[in-house]
Amino acid sequence: MNQEEYKKTRQFIERKALNLMAHEEKGHIKSAFPQENYTKYVIEGRTFYCVKTNSFKAIIEDYLVRAQGKYPEKFGTGNAIDVIEALYLINPIMPFEDFKEFLKNEQFAYVIESKDGEIIDKILRIDLYRHLVPSKVNPESGNYEFVGGILHAFRHFSINGINLSTGNEIHNIDAPECLLKLATKAFFMTNQEQNRVKSLVSRIDLDDKYYLKVAFFLEEESGVYFINTSHKELK
């Protein structure tokens, strides 16, 4: 990435982020990122940039795999609180209740596409998670589940035979970053169907038996898309 492309990318993200802040009536929002927070994906000859906040970057590139290896009993339990506790134990720098709020408040990545040095007017925001809600599958258990974001999607994936989130599915990937690339491909590079107003659905090949189905939600005022939900679907 040269400086001119970085400048255009930064300006584009700032504009989208500030529009989102105004719509959500927040007092602040993260809108400017140093160049070292950019990860370049080249997928089938197309160029994308995944721009991560510092904490999102640390979790995806380091803490999640460390937590999974050190506290495997906290993954695949059906309870999102266990996953958060495992991440917390890697670096307990604040009270746990504050940490839960910290993770769902402005910890995210933006994904954009660059073509010939110009930024395509389409943007995907991937949060760690949007909400924590009581489990719908087992409401009497006292468990919680992730709604939206990458920790919701990770329930379908594993590393070294250990689920990366709350689920019990084993579908090994090399690193958490792989799912960000899958989400990028689903959003930018597949034919999408509109299943209802402001919602798009994509399907990409996961393996010989399954598609990964990803639903994206559009916040119309800012033009920012979010991951709403994802699940495996039989071919």
N, C-alpha and C positions, 0 to 999 in steps of 0.2 A: 504494500500500500504506500503510494507516494503522498506527499504532504497535501497536494491539491485534492486527492480523493479523500484523505482523512478530513480535510476541512469541510468538504461537501457532506460527508457522512455525519460529521458532528453537527452541522447546521440542521440537517434533515431530522436527526433524532431529537435535538433540542426543540424544534418546532412541534413535533408530534407529542413529546413529553409535556411541554407547557400547555398544549391544548387539552391533553388528558388531565393535567392537574386542575385546570379551570373547570372541566366538566365534573370531576370528582370532588371539587371544592376542598382540596387539600392545601395546607399551608406551605408545603414544600414538596419537591419531587426531584429525583435524580435524573439529570438531563445531559450532563457532560461527563465524558469518560476519557481517561488517558489512552494512548495508543496501545499500551501493553495489555489493556483489557479487551482488545480485539482478537478474535480467533478467526482465521480465514478458512472457509470450506470451499473446495472446488469439487462440485458434484456434476458429473456428466458434462464437463466443459464450462459450467456456469459458476460464477463467483459469488459467494455469500460471505457476510461478516456477522459473527455472533459477538455481541458487545455485552459484557457481563459486569454487574456491580461487583465490588470487591468481595463481599460475603458470598454471593452466588458463585463466583469464580472459585473461591476457596473450598466451598462445599462440593461442587461438581468435580473439580480437578484434584481434590485431596481428601477432605474430611469424610465424605460419604463412604469411600472405599476403606479408609482407615477405621471408621466406626463399624462398618459391616464386618471387617476382619477381627476387630477387638471385642465386639459385642454382638455376635451372630444371633444370640437368643432374643434380641430385640427387633429382629427383622422377620417378616412373614407371620406376625402374631395377629394380624387383623386390627391392630390398634396403632393409630398414627402417633399417639403420645410416646410409645416405645421408640419409634424411629427418632423423634425429636430428642428424647432422652439420650440416645446413643450419640447423636451429633453434639449435644450439649456436653457430654462427658469428655469429648475430645479436647474441648477448650472452654471450660466453664468460667467465662469472664464476667458474668452478670447473673442475677437471680433467675431461676428456671422460668418462672412465669413471664418475666421480661423477655427472656430468650424466645419463647413461643411467639410473642407479639412481634419481636424483631424480625423473625424469619418470614412472617407473612406480610410485613410492611416494607415494601420497596426493596425486596431482594429478588432480582429478576435478570433476565437477559433480553435484549432486542436482537432480532435477526432481520437483516436487510439484504437486498441483492444489488450488486454493482455490475453494470454492463458498459464496457468501454469507458470506464471512469465516471459514468453517470449513475446516480442512485435511482432505482426504480421506485415509483410511488406506491409502495406496499410494505407493510411492516408487521411483524409478529412479535408480541411480548410473551415471554415464557417466565412465569413466576415460579418460585419454589412451591408455593401453594397459595390459593386465594382465601380459603376458609378451612376451619376445622368444625365438623358437625358430628353429632352422635351417629353411630353406625346404623345404617338403614337395614343392613343384612341381619344384624343381631342387636336390636335396640335395648335388650335387657342386660347386655354384657357390661355396659359402662364404657365400651370402646368408642374411639373417635376415628373418623376417616378424613383423608385429605380431599378437598374439592378444588378442582382446577390445578393447573401448574404441573411441574415436572415430577414432583413426589407422588402425585396422583397417578401419572402415567407409569412410573417406575414399578408399580405393583405387578406388571406383566413381565418384568425382566429380572435377571439375576446375574451375578458374577461368581464364578467358582461354585455354582450350585446353591447359592444363598440369595434369596430374593432381595431386591434393592429397596423395598419399601414394605408395605403392609400385607402384600399378597403372598400366596403359596405357589405361584406359577414359577417354573424353572425354564427360562429361555436365556441362556448365557450370552452376554455381550462382552466385548473386551474392556470397555470403560464407560462410565456414565455419559461421557461426551457423545458416544455413539447414538444415544437416543435424541440428543439435540439435533444431530444430523438427520435422523429419521423424521423428526418433526419439521425440519427445514424442507426436506423433500416432499413431505405430505402437503405442506402449505403452499409451496411455490411451484412444484413440478408435477402435480397430478391434476386430472380433471376433477373438479369439485361439484358436488350437488348441494343445492340450497334446500335444506329440509324444513326450515321455517325462517321467518323474517330475522335478519341479522345473524344467521347461523349457517356455516358451511361445513360439509362433511367430506373427508378424503379417505381413501383406502390405498395402502401400499402393501406390497408383498412383505410378509414377515418371515415365512418359511414355506415349505411345500404344502402345508395344511391350512395355514391361517393368513388372513390379512390383519394389519393393524389399522383399525378404524379410528380416526381422530376428528373430533368436532371442534370447530373454531367459532368464537363469538366476536362480533364486531361492535366496538364502541363507536357509534356513528359520529359523534361530535369531533373526535380526534382522528378518526380513521385508523385506530389501532386495533388489531385482532389479538385475541387471547385464546389459549387452549382451554376449552370448556371441559371436555372429557375425552377419554380414549379407552378402547377395549379391543380384545382380539375377536375376530369374526371368522368362522369357518368359510373356506372357499366353496 
